[in-house]
Amino acid sequence: MARKYSRKASADVERAMKKRKAGTLRSGRSKKKVKSRKQAIAIGLSEARAKGRKVPKKGAKKRKTAKKRKTAKKR
């Protein structure tokens, strides 16, 4: 099976994770400190995308769960 992310993209994510652990990773315009592991990974991947690394496109938002909730309310 082919790699999902390039090695360079993995290195970008690793760099973001190390910054988060050190407490220096900041997010977006608000420049708030990142505490979440998932958010650090997302920042690393977005940086990799900006550099043109091999990273899959962002996934579509999960709409199935919202659809299930609507049908459950009708019942």
Backbone as a ProteinNet text record, in pm:
[ID]
protein_1_A
[PRIMARY]
MARKYSRKASADVERAMKKRKAGTLRSGRSKKKVKSRKQAIAIGLSEARAKGRKVPKKGAKKRKTAKKRKTAKKR
[TERTIARY]
83.8	0	88	47.2	125.1	114.3	216	214.8	105.4	37.9	-68.1	-8.1	98.7	167.6	312.6	374.6	516.4	599.5	724.5	813.2	834.6	841.7	860.1	737	617.7	494.2	494.1	539.4	549.4	645.7	752.3	850.3	788.7	704.2	635.5	540.8	470.1	378.9	459.2	569.8	654.6	707.5	744.8	794.5	686.3	561.7	448.9	422.2	434.2	411.9	517.2	641.3	748.2	727	679.5	650	537.1	436.2	324.1	372.7	457.2	510.1	592.9	664.5	745.7	660.2	536.2	444.3	459.4	518.4	539.8	452.8	370.6	286.2	163.1	140.4	27	-60.3	-189.1	-279.9	-343.3	-359.3	-437	-413.3	-516.6	-505.7	-504.8	-573.3	-584.5	-451.7	-365.9	-235	-248.4	-357.3	-375.3	-284.9	-242.2	-154.3	-232.3	-172.7	-235.9	-209.5	-317.4	-304.4	-341.6	-426.6	-478.6	-378.4	-363.7	-276.2	-330	-460.4	-523	-504.8	-516.3	-501.6	-357.6	-261.2	-120.1	-94.8	-154.8	-140.4	-201.5	-318.6	-386.2	-303	-239.5	-154	-33.7	27.5	141.5	104.4	-13.7	-58.5	-89.7	-149.1	-180.4	-53.3	48.8	178.5	240	227.3	280.3	208.9	76.1	-1.3	45.4	70.4	114.2	249.4	334.3	466.2	459.7	342.6	326.3	368.3	366.7	402.2	287	317.1	215.4	129.1	13.2	-82	-220.5	-302.6	-438.2	-519.7	-620	-707.2	-782.5	-829.9	-908.1	-1034.3	-1073	-1192.7	-1318.2	-1422.1	-1551.3	-1608.2	-1679.9	-1737.4	-1837.4	-1844.8	-1935.2	-2079.3	-2154.5	-2293.2	-2388.3	-2339	-2424.3	-2482.8	-2400.7	-2448.2	-2556	-2539.8	-2640	-2769.9	-2756	-2872.4	-2947.3	-2870.8	-2931.8	-3009.1	-2952.2	-3019.3	-3151.7	-3155.2	-3278.1	-3386	-3348.3	-3446.1	-3492.5	-3405.2	-3442.5	-3542.3	-3530.4	-3622.1	-3762.2	-3772.1	-3900.6	-3981.3	-3913.5	-3982.7	-4052.7
-118.7	0	124.7	223.1	346.9	430.2	513.1	602.8	706.5	737.9	838.3	978.6	997.4	1126.5	1107.8	1212.5	1204.3	1211.3	1171.8	1176.2	1320.4	1412.6	1554.8	1608.6	1563.3	1605.5	1553.2	1429.9	1372.2	1452.2	1499.5	1580.8	1714.8	1772.7	1897.8	1878	1765.4	1734.6	1713.2	1641.3	1615.5	1746.8	1839.7	1970.1	2044.8	2039.3	2105.4	2040.1	1908	1836.5	1874.6	1888.9	1928	2070.1	2159	2296.7	2299	2213.3	2206.8	2159.7	2058.6	2004	2108.5	2189.9	2295.6	2414.5	2420.5	2528.3	2653.1	2639.3	2756	2755.6	2651.4	2643.4	2732.1	2819.4	2912.4	2888.6	2922.5	2894.3	3020.4	3022.6	3122.2	3267.4	3346.7	3491.3	3526.6	3446	3477.9	3455.1	3374.6	3340.9	3278	3202.8	3132.9	3010.2	2973.8	2858.4	2730.3	2640.7	2514.1	2413.4	2352.5	2251.9	2113.5	2108.4	1982.5	1915.3	1784.3	1704.9	1703.8	1687.9	1683.6	1815.8	1925.6	2056.6	2076.3	2027.1	2037.5	1959.5	1841.6	1760.3	1833.6	1893.3	1966.8	2085.3	2154.3	2267.8	2219.2	2109.1	2051.7	2011.9	1950.7	1908.9	2028.5	2132.7	2250.1	2321.5	2321.6	2379.2	2297.7	2164.8	2077.1	2101.9	2120.8	2150.2	2281.2	2380.3	2511.1	2501.5	2409.2	2390.7	2302	2243.4	2159.4	2015.6	1969.4	1829.9	1736.8	1605.5	1507.2	1478.6	1543.3	1526.9	1516.6	1420.7	1411.5	1537	1560.3	1676.7	1663.4	1777.4	1775.3	1693.7	1611.8	1529.5	1612.1	1566.6	1636.3	1617.9	1717.8	1708.7	1594.6	1532.9	1419	1468.8	1433.5	1477.6	1365.3	1243.7	1129.9	1143	1184.6	1194.2	1300.8	1411.8	1517.8	1468.2	1390.8	1337	1240.3	1157.6	1062.1	1135.7	1245.4	1321.9	1378.2	1426.9	1483.3	1376.6	1258.6	1151.6	1100.3	1103.7	1058.8	1154.4	1285	1384.7	1369.1	1330.1	1317.2	1201.8	1099.1	979.8	1002.2
0	0	0	-75.1	-87.7	39.3	59.5	176.3	160.3	270.3	267.4	266.1	344.6	354	313.3	259.9	225.1	353.1	343.6	460.7	507.2	412.8	446.9	520.4	479.2	546.8	689.9	707.1	841.5	927.5	867.6	940.1	982.2	897.2	931.2	1048.8	1049.3	1159.2	1287.7	1275.6	1392.1	1450.9	1364.4	1408.3	1487	1435.7	1503.3	1638.4	1645.9	1771.9	1875.9	1831.9	1924.5	1975.6	1886.5	1927.2	2030	2007.2	2102.4	2239.1	2238.8	2363.5	2438.3	2362.3	2423.5	2467	2416.6	2453.9	2370	2250.3	2165	2039.4	2022.3	1902.9	1921	1823.5	1828.8	1706	1718	1606.9	1550.6	1420.1	1347.9	1381.8	1357	1379.8	1527.3	1608.4	1750.3	1824.4	1765.8	1824.2	1962.5	1982.8	2110.3	2112.7	2233.2	2249.8	2220.4	2142.5	2106.9	2217.8	2269.3	2374.6	2323.6	2221.9	2169.6	2075.2	2092	2006.1	1863.2	1849.6	1716.7	1642.9	1716.4	1654.2	1606.1	1683.7	1644.2	1515	1504.8	1383.6	1264.3	1284.7	1176.9	1129.7	1223	1187.3	1107	1149.3	1078	936	919.9	786.5	698.2	755.3	673.6	629.3	716.4	677.1	564.1	574	468.9	336.6	342.5	220.4	157.9	243	193	124.1	170	109.5	-14.7	-42.7	-161.7	-140.9	-17.3	11.6	-27.5	-30.6	-66	57.5	60.9	171.3	110	154.6	98.7	125.7	43.9	62.6	193.8	243.3	366.4	343.7	440.9	429.3	436.9	367.7	374.5	514	561.2	695.5	700.4	814.3	832.7	836	736.2	729.3	766.5	769.9	801.2	941.4	1036.8	1174.4	1187.2	1117.7	1120.6	1055.8	951.3	882.1	973.3	1047.3	1139.1	1248.7	1298.1	1403.4	1355.3	1231.6	1176.3	1165.1	1117.2	1102.1	1239	1338.9	1473.7	1536.3	1509.4	1564.5	1506.1	1379.4	1313.4	1370	1419.1	1469.1	1597.3
[MASK]
+++++++++++++++++++++++++++++++++++++++++++++++++++++++++++++++++++++++++++

